[in-house]
Amino acid sequence: MPAERIAMRQVRDVLRLNAAGVSGNEIARRVGVAPSTVRLTLKRLAAAGLGWPLPAEMTDAVLEAQLFTAVGTKQGHRRRDEPDWAAIHRELKRKHVTLQILWDEYIERHPDGYHYSRFCELYGGWASRVSVTMRQAHAGGDKLFVDYAGDTVPVIIDRLTGKTRRAQIFVAVMGASNFTPASAGAGSMPRRAGPSHSAIGSAPTQEHSRRSVGFPTCWCRTTPRSR
């Protein structure tokens, strides 16, 4: 059988619709896959002994592992210890966690595992199948994305005494510009428009963005504040 896979959300939809008595062609139309993919998916589900409803505790990672266990043992397919991609995906959301760190931990547990480049490639393939909740279209240079990033850093405010204060790093990115201005900021992001100059080391103003990367039509905070 081909090793091509569909998103686990689509697998669940195929199983649910099949249990409801929907025809294979209609399932393919609703889910957005080929009829042959529906048939292959149902065969895999039957071979794994899975039926609808699936257990509430069955995650996408567990479901995928049960459906494709045999695929990983065939000649020409993956035969190394497979990382828990869902767990890696969750870990990457934590502060300061990178794929390099996660690969170091993986290769320590599995010395014969994937090399770093292959590890990143496989994770990228897995992540591309994760259900997307929102899509946005961006015209190059139309929006300037701004936010504060990472930890605060010490900034000397009195050279004689060596007194320091903590400053946040303000970053602005505008697509298709090849410019990423950044500066140390004294405070948090205002709710409206772009940040304005205040104390030493404050965030860039819109005039700063005009000089650095052109003048966008609007500022977009990458992580909106909760109300």
JORA-V81007 format. One line per field, one symbol per residue. ss: DSSP state (H for helix, E for strand, C for the rest). A space follows every 10 residues. Layout:
ss->???
This chain:
ss->CCCCCCCHHH HHHHHHHHHC CCCHHHHHHH HCCCHHHHHH HHHHHHHCCC CCCCCCCCCH HHHHHHHHCC HHHCCCCCCC CCCCHHHHHH HCCCCCCCHH HHHHHHHHHC CCCCCHHHHH HHHHHHHCCC CCCCCCCCCC CCEEEEEEEE EEEEEEEECC CCEEEEEEEE EEEECCCCCC CEEEECCCCC CCCCCCCCCC CCCCCHHHHH HHHCCCCEEE ECCCCCC
